[in-house]
Amino acid sequence: MTPITNSTKAYHYYLDVYGKYGTTRYDTHKKSELRQVYNSIVNINKESPLYKIKNNADIPKFLIDIKENARQVKNVISSLSDTGEGLESAFQKKVATTSDEEIVSAAYIGGISDTDSSQNYDIEVRRLATPQSNFGNFLEERSLDLAPGEYAFDLLTTANSYEFQYTVNPDDTNLSIQEKLSRLINSSGVGLTAEVISDENGHSALKLTSKQTGLSANETELFTINPKASESSIEAMDTLGINVITSPAANSSFLLNGIEHSSYSNTFTINKAFEVTLHGISPEDTPSQIGFKTSVDAVADNLQELVDAYNGFIHTGTRYADSQQGNRLLRDLKSVSYAHKQDLESIGMVVDQQGAISIDRNLLADTIENDNIKNTFAVMNSFKNALSIKASNASIDPIQYVDKTIITYKRPGANYPSPYHTSLYSGMMLDHFC
């Protein structure tokens, strides 16, 4: 079997669409959980028929979308269920709020019973943490101020040092050289972003900015650029001007409950309970308040997070609805909301024709505040549990939704596990012969 470009396209698709999302603590698992997943895969392999998958460039993308949507659903469910206090408490996870989201936002990262819900903080932002910027010289875009030849410079960061080499050709321009260096730096993964800035007079300059913000007590810069010790490289650097710090990095500065603090970053934690992100400068003597939402709002926000994850899964099925595999996924997902439709709508979770759910917060608030709150939580958790099972099944065997040609069925109850069944998905080994 000779793999072709579908595998490469699959990984590029994953990196482009999902690579920007980081992992969470819910993406790590205990040995017992991994063993359970393994045993589930073995059981599926034992009874799975022999089949071929049609050669379709959308199949790898479809499988990745299923896996990532299932992961998102499972992570949301895990975040609502990371306590042993019962199902009701799972939907009462605390939700942080601030009085001015444009100045500061907050997320609660503690457990359900870790912090008193009456705990509040006042924060007055005096300065945001900033990165270091080196803004080069403006050069006429269509001219060439560097002689054709080979050039090099060293980049020193707080952690590593790098050497960059570039070539100036006779047909280059100042703009093409700046764009070449911008691509070189952006693709090198050295912790800097580079961009070419053009003005209205036909001139352009190369700007370098650190991804890191703030400085420790013994640091004066986050990165330094030095030309190689040759006359040509030194002259080229003087022409480009990217070795000059035009905006030094700085730490954030803020008052927390009247006490001055600083941070290297604009995102930090308070008392292991709140993750705070600074967005703007506070008006003088006007602090923002950080606290918790009311119980009704907290339940609604946590439920909205679960609904959004489910609706995202529905949206994936809708995007592939013109194929049999997309319809198969949609039918499977719709069965979750349709099976609970009457109960869900009685507490304010409205199910539309596509199976997607919207929340009527007024009706939800009524059901939470009345005497029948146990029934409300029972409905929520019944839906949550059904969705958890569906997401787990989809994550373990996404191939079940793919169009395939059955070659032969196995004899029931007398089979051994096949080690290659799931590798078809995990390795994206989809080629002309599948």
VOVOTOR-799900 format. One record per residue (C-alpha): x, y, z. Coordinates in Angstrom, 1 decimal. Layout:
// residues N
<<X Y Z>>
...
***
This chain:
// residues 434
<<0.0 0.0 0.0>>
<<1.6 3.3 -1.1>>
<<0.3 6.4 0.7>>
<<-0.4 9.4 -1.4>>
<<-1.1 13.0 -0.6>>
<<-4.3 12.4 1.4>>
<<-2.2 11.8 4.5>>
<<-0.2 15.0 4.1>>
<<-3.4 17.0 3.4>>
<<-5.0 15.5 6.5>>
<<-2.2 16.7 8.8>>
<<-2.1 20.1 7.1>>
<<-5.8 20.4 7.7>>
<<-5.5 19.4 11.3>>
<<-2.7 22.0 11.9>>
<<-4.5 24.8 10.0>>
<<-7.9 24.2 11.7>>
<<-7.1 22.8 15.1>>
<<-3.4 23.4 15.7>>
<<-4.0 26.7 17.3>>
<<-6.0 25.2 20.1>>
<<-4.0 24.0 23.1>>
<<-4.6 21.0 25.3>>
<<-6.3 21.2 28.7>>
<<-6.0 19.2 31.8>>
<<-9.0 17.1 30.6>>
<<-6.9 15.8 27.7>>
<<-4.7 13.8 30.2>>
<<-6.0 10.5 31.5>>
<<-5.4 7.9 34.1>>
<<-4.0 4.4 33.2>>
<<-7.4 2.9 34.0>>
<<-9.1 5.3 31.5>>
<<-6.6 4.5 28.8>>
<<-7.0 0.8 29.4>>
<<-10.8 1.2 29.0>>
<<-10.3 3.0 25.7>>
<<-7.9 0.2 24.5>>
<<-10.4 -2.5 25.5>>
<<-13.2 -0.7 23.6>>
<<-11.0 -0.6 20.5>>
<<-10.2 -4.3 20.8>>
<<-13.8 -5.2 21.1>>
<<-14.7 -3.2 18.0>>
<<-11.8 -4.7 16.0>>
<<-12.8 -8.3 16.9>>
<<-16.2 -8.0 15.2>>
<<-15.5 -5.4 12.5>>
<<-16.1 -6.7 9.0>>
<<-13.4 -6.5 6.3>>
<<-14.1 -3.4 4.1>>
<<-12.6 -0.9 1.8>>
<<-13.0 2.9 2.1>>
<<-13.8 4.9 -1.0>>
<<-11.1 7.3 -2.3>>
<<-12.5 10.6 -1.2>>
<<-10.3 13.6 -0.2>>
<<-12.9 14.8 2.3>>
<<-12.8 11.6 4.4>>
<<-9.6 12.5 6.3>>
<<-11.0 16.0 7.1>>
<<-14.3 14.4 8.1>>
<<-12.6 12.0 10.5>>
<<-10.5 14.8 12.1>>
<<-13.6 16.9 12.6>>
<<-15.4 14.0 14.3>>
<<-12.4 13.4 16.6>>
<<-11.9 17.0 17.5>>
<<-15.7 17.7 18.1>>
<<-15.9 14.6 20.2>>
<<-12.8 15.7 22.2>>
<<-14.4 19.1 22.8>>
<<-17.7 17.6 24.0>>
<<-15.9 15.2 26.3>>
<<-13.7 18.0 27.7>>
<<-16.7 20.2 28.4>>
<<-18.5 17.3 30.1>>
<<-15.3 16.6 32.2>>
<<-15.1 20.2 33.3>>
<<-18.7 20.0 34.5>>
<<-18.1 16.7 36.2>>
<<-14.7 17.0 38.0>>
<<-16.2 16.6 41.4>>
<<-17.7 13.7 43.4>>
<<-20.4 15.8 44.9>>
<<-23.2 14.6 42.6>>
<<-24.7 15.5 39.3>>
<<-26.5 18.7 40.6>>
<<-23.2 20.2 41.6>>
<<-21.7 19.4 38.2>>
<<-24.0 22.0 36.6>>
<<-23.4 24.5 39.4>>
<<-19.7 25.0 38.7>>
<<-18.8 28.6 39.6>>
<<-18.5 31.1 36.8>>
<<-16.4 34.2 37.2>>
<<-17.5 37.7 36.1>>
<<-16.0 41.2 36.0>>
<<-17.7 44.6 36.1>>
<<-15.8 45.7 32.9>>
<<-14.9 43.0 30.4>>
<<-13.1 45.6 28.2>>
<<-10.6 46.3 31.0>>
<<-10.2 42.8 32.6>>
<<-11.8 39.4 32.0>>
<<-11.7 36.4 34.4>>
<<-12.3 32.7 34.4>>
<<-12.7 30.5 37.4>>
<<-10.2 27.7 37.5>>
<<-10.8 26.3 41.0>>
<<-13.1 23.5 42.0>>
<<-16.7 23.7 42.8>>
<<-16.2 23.9 46.5>>
<<-12.7 25.5 46.6>>
<<-13.7 29.1 47.0>>
<<-16.4 31.0 48.8>>
<<-18.8 32.4 46.2>>
<<-18.9 35.7 48.1>>
<<-15.1 36.3 47.5>>
<<-14.4 39.3 45.3>>
<<-11.4 41.3 44.2>>
<<-10.9 44.9 43.1>>
<<-8.4 45.4 40.3>>
<<-7.2 48.7 38.8>>
<<-5.0 48.3 35.8>>
<<-2.3 50.9 35.5>>
<<-0.1 49.4 32.7>>
<<-0.4 46.5 30.3>>
<<2.5 44.1 29.8>>
<<4.0 44.7 26.4>>
<<6.4 42.9 24.0>>
<<9.7 44.2 22.6>>
<<9.5 45.7 19.1>>
<<12.3 46.5 16.7>>
<<11.1 48.8 14.0>>
<<13.4 48.9 11.0>>
<<14.1 51.8 8.6>>
<<11.7 52.9 5.9>>
<<13.2 52.1 2.5>>
<<11.9 52.9 -0.9>>
<<10.1 49.7 -1.9>>
<<11.1 49.5 -5.6>>
<<14.8 50.4 -5.1>>
<<17.5 48.1 -3.9>>
<<19.8 49.6 -1.2>>
<<21.7 46.3 -0.6>>
<<24.4 45.0 -3.0>>
<<23.7 41.5 -4.3>>
<<25.5 38.9 -2.2>>
<<25.3 36.7 0.9>>
<<24.4 38.2 4.3>>
<<23.9 36.9 7.9>>
<<23.0 38.0 11.4>>
<<22.6 36.5 14.8>>
<<19.4 36.5 16.9>>
<<19.8 36.1 20.6>>
<<16.8 35.5 22.8>>
<<16.5 34.9 26.5>>
<<16.7 31.2 25.9>>
<<18.6 30.5 22.6>>
<<20.7 31.9 19.9>>
<<20.1 31.6 16.1>>
<<21.9 32.4 12.9>>
<<20.0 33.7 9.9>>
<<21.4 33.8 6.4>>
<<19.8 35.4 3.4>>
<<20.7 36.2 -0.2>>
<<20.2 39.4 -2.1>>
<<19.8 38.8 -5.9>>
<<20.2 41.5 -8.6>>
<<16.5 41.4 -9.4>>
<<15.5 41.9 -5.7>>
<<14.0 45.1 -4.3>>
<<14.0 46.5 -0.8>>
<<10.4 45.3 -0.4>>
<<11.2 41.7 -1.6>>
<<14.2 41.5 0.8>>
<<12.0 42.6 3.7>>
<<9.3 40.1 2.8>>
<<11.9 37.4 2.4>>
<<13.2 38.1 5.9>>
<<9.7 38.3 7.3>>
<<8.8 34.8 6.0>>
<<12.2 33.5 7.2>>
<<11.6 34.7 10.8>>
<<7.9 33.8 11.0>>
<<8.6 30.2 9.8>>
<<11.6 29.7 12.1>>
<<9.7 29.4 15.4>>
<<12.1 31.6 17.4>>
<<9.4 33.4 19.4>>
<<9.2 36.5 17.1>>
<<6.6 37.8 14.6>>
<<7.7 39.8 11.7>>
<<5.7 42.0 9.4>>
<<6.4 44.5 6.6>>
<<4.8 47.9 7.2>>
<<4.2 50.2 4.2>>
<<3.5 53.9 4.2>>
<<1.6 56.0 1.7>>
<<4.8 57.3 0.1>>
<<5.9 53.9 -1.3>>
<<8.3 53.1 1.5>>
<<8.3 50.0 3.7>>
<<10.0 48.8 6.9>>
<<10.4 45.5 8.7>>
<<9.0 45.2 12.2>>
<<10.0 42.5 14.6>>
<<7.9 41.8 17.8>>
<<8.5 39.3 20.5>>
<<5.6 37.0 21.4>>
<<6.7 37.1 25.0>>
<<5.9 40.2 27.2>>
<<7.6 41.6 30.3>>
<<11.1 41.5 31.6>>
<<12.6 39.9 34.7>>
<<14.7 41.9 37.1>>
<<18.0 40.9 35.4>>
<<16.9 41.4 31.8>>
<<17.2 44.5 29.6>>
<<15.8 43.0 26.4>>
<<14.0 39.9 25.2>>
<<15.9 39.6 22.0>>
<<19.0 41.1 20.4>>
<<20.0 41.2 16.7>>
<<23.7 41.5 15.7>>
<<25.1 41.4 12.2>>
<<27.9 38.9 11.4>>
<<31.4 40.4 11.7>>
<<31.7 41.2 8.0>>
<<31.6 44.7 6.5>>
<<28.8 43.8 4.1>>
<<26.5 42.3 6.8>>
<<27.1 45.3 9.1>>
<<26.2 47.7 6.3>>
<<23.1 45.6 5.5>>
<<22.0 45.7 9.1>>
<<22.5 49.5 9.3>>
<<20.4 49.8 6.1>>
<<17.6 47.6 7.4>>
<<17.7 48.9 11.0>>
<<16.0 45.9 12.6>>
<<18.7 45.7 15.3>>
<<17.5 48.8 17.1>>
<<14.9 48.4 20.0>>
<<12.2 50.9 19.3>>
<<9.7 49.7 22.0>>
<<11.2 47.8 25.0>>
<<9.2 45.1 26.8>>
<<7.4 46.1 30.0>>
<<5.6 44.3 32.8>>
<<2.0 44.9 33.6>>
<<1.2 47.0 36.7>>
<<-2.0 46.9 38.7>>
<<-3.6 47.4 42.1>>
<<-5.2 44.3 43.6>>
<<-7.4 45.2 46.5>>
<<-5.3 48.4 46.8>>
<<-1.9 46.6 46.8>>
<<0.4 47.2 43.9>>
<<1.4 44.1 41.8>>
<<3.1 43.4 38.5>>
<<3.3 40.5 36.1>>
<<5.3 39.5 33.1>>
<<2.2 38.7 31.2>>
<<-1.3 40.2 30.9>>
<<-2.7 36.8 31.9>>
<<-2.1 35.5 35.4>>
<<-3.9 33.7 38.3>>
<<-5.2 35.0 41.6>>
<<-5.1 32.7 44.6>>
<<-5.3 29.6 42.3>>
<<-9.0 30.5 41.8>>
<<-9.2 33.0 39.0>>
<<-7.4 33.3 35.7>>
<<-7.3 37.0 34.9>>
<<-6.5 38.6 31.6>>
<<-5.9 42.4 31.3>>
<<-7.2 44.1 28.2>>
<<-7.1 47.9 28.9>>
<<-6.1 50.7 31.3>>
<<-8.5 51.5 34.1>>
<<-9.8 55.0 34.6>>
<<-8.0 56.6 37.5>>
<<-9.4 55.4 40.9>>
<<-12.0 53.3 39.2>>
<<-11.2 49.6 39.8>>
<<-13.0 46.7 38.2>>
<<-14.6 44.0 40.4>>
<<-13.9 40.3 40.0>>
<<-16.4 37.9 41.5>>
<<-18.9 35.2 40.7>>
<<-22.1 35.2 38.7>>
<<-25.4 34.4 40.4>>
<<-26.3 30.7 40.6>>
<<-28.9 31.1 37.8>>
<<-26.4 32.8 35.5>>
<<-23.7 30.2 36.4>>
<<-26.0 27.3 35.5>>
<<-27.0 29.0 32.3>>
<<-23.4 29.7 31.3>>
<<-22.2 26.2 32.0>>
<<-25.2 24.7 30.2>>
<<-24.5 27.0 27.3>>
<<-20.9 25.7 27.1>>
<<-22.3 22.1 26.8>>
<<-24.9 23.1 24.2>>
<<-22.3 25.0 22.2>>
<<-20.1 21.9 22.1>>
<<-23.1 19.7 21.0>>
<<-24.2 22.3 18.4>>
<<-20.6 22.4 17.0>>
<<-20.9 18.6 16.5>>
<<-24.2 19.1 14.7>>
<<-22.6 21.8 12.5>>
<<-19.9 19.3 11.4>>
<<-22.6 16.9 10.3>>
<<-24.4 19.6 8.5>>
<<-21.2 20.6 6.6>>
<<-21.0 17.1 5.2>>
<<-24.8 16.6 4.8>>
<<-24.6 16.3 1.0>>
<<-22.8 12.9 1.6>>
<<-24.2 9.7 3.1>>
<<-21.5 9.8 5.8>>
<<-22.6 13.3 6.9>>
<<-26.2 12.3 7.1>>
<<-25.3 9.3 9.2>>
<<-23.5 11.4 11.7>>
<<-26.4 13.9 11.8>>
<<-28.9 11.2 12.4>>
<<-26.8 9.8 15.2>>
<<-26.4 13.2 16.9>>
<<-30.0 14.2 16.4>>
<<-31.1 11.1 18.2>>
<<-29.6 12.5 21.4>>
<<-31.6 15.7 21.4>>
<<-34.8 14.2 19.9>>
<<-34.9 11.5 22.5>>
<<-34.9 14.2 25.2>>
<<-36.8 16.8 23.2>>
<<-39.9 17.1 25.4>>
<<-38.0 17.2 28.7>>
<<-35.4 19.6 27.3>>
<<-37.9 22.1 26.1>>
<<-39.8 22.0 29.4>>
<<-36.7 23.5 31.1>>
<<-35.9 26.0 28.3>>
<<-33.6 24.0 26.0>>
<<-35.3 24.4 22.6>>
<<-34.5 21.8 19.9>>
<<-34.8 22.8 16.3>>
<<-35.4 20.7 13.2>>
<<-31.6 20.2 12.7>>
<<-31.3 18.8 16.2>>
<<-29.4 21.9 17.4>>
<<-30.3 23.4 20.8>>
<<-30.9 27.0 21.9>>
<<-31.5 28.1 25.5>>
<<-34.4 30.2 26.7>>
<<-32.8 31.7 29.7>>
<<-36.0 33.1 31.1>>
<<-37.7 29.7 31.1>>
<<-34.5 28.1 32.4>>
<<-34.3 30.6 35.3>>
<<-38.0 29.8 36.2>>
<<-37.3 26.1 36.3>>
<<-34.1 26.6 38.4>>
<<-35.8 28.9 40.9>>
<<-39.0 26.9 41.5>>
<<-39.4 24.0 43.8>>
<<-38.9 21.4 41.0>>
<<-35.1 22.1 40.6>>
<<-34.2 18.4 41.1>>
<<-36.2 17.5 38.0>>
<<-34.5 20.3 36.0>>
<<-31.0 19.0 36.9>>
<<-32.2 15.4 36.2>>
<<-33.1 16.4 32.6>>
<<-29.8 18.3 32.1>>
<<-27.7 15.4 33.4>>
<<-29.7 12.8 31.4>>
<<-28.9 14.8 28.2>>
<<-25.2 15.2 29.3>>
<<-24.8 11.5 30.0>>
<<-26.3 10.5 26.6>>
<<-24.1 13.0 24.8>>
<<-21.1 11.7 26.7>>
<<-21.7 8.1 25.5>>
<<-22.2 9.3 21.9>>
<<-19.0 11.4 22.0>>
<<-17.0 8.5 23.4>>
<<-18.3 6.1 20.7>>
<<-17.5 8.6 18.0>>
<<-14.0 9.2 19.3>>
<<-13.1 5.6 19.6>>
<<-14.5 4.6 16.1>>
<<-15.0 7.6 13.8>>
<<-14.8 5.1 10.8>>
<<-18.3 4.0 11.6>>
<<-19.6 7.2 9.9>>
<<-17.5 6.8 6.7>>
<<-18.9 5.3 3.5>>
<<-17.2 2.0 2.9>>
<<-17.7 -1.2 0.9>>
<<-18.1 -4.3 2.9>>
<<-16.0 -7.2 1.6>>
<<-16.9 -9.9 4.0>>
<<-18.4 -10.3 7.5>>
<<-16.6 -12.1 10.3>>
<<-18.2 -15.2 11.9>>
<<-19.8 -13.9 15.2>>
<<-18.1 -14.8 18.4>>
<<-15.0 -16.6 17.0>>
<<-12.6 -13.8 16.1>>
<<-9.4 -12.2 17.2>>
<<-8.6 -8.5 17.4>>
<<-7.2 -6.9 14.3>>
<<-4.3 -4.6 15.0>>
<<-4.8 -2.7 11.7>>
<<-8.4 -1.6 12.0>>
<<-7.9 1.6 13.9>>
<<-4.5 2.4 12.2>>
<<-6.6 3.1 9.1>>
<<-7.8 6.2 11.0>>
<<-4.9 7.0 13.2>>
<<-2.4 6.9 10.4>>
<<-4.7 8.4 7.8>>
<<-3.6 5.7 5.4>>
<<-6.2 6.5 2.8>>
<<-5.0 5.9 -0.7>>
<<-6.3 4.9 -4.2>>
<<-6.5 1.2 -3.0>>
<<-8.8 1.8 0.0>>
***
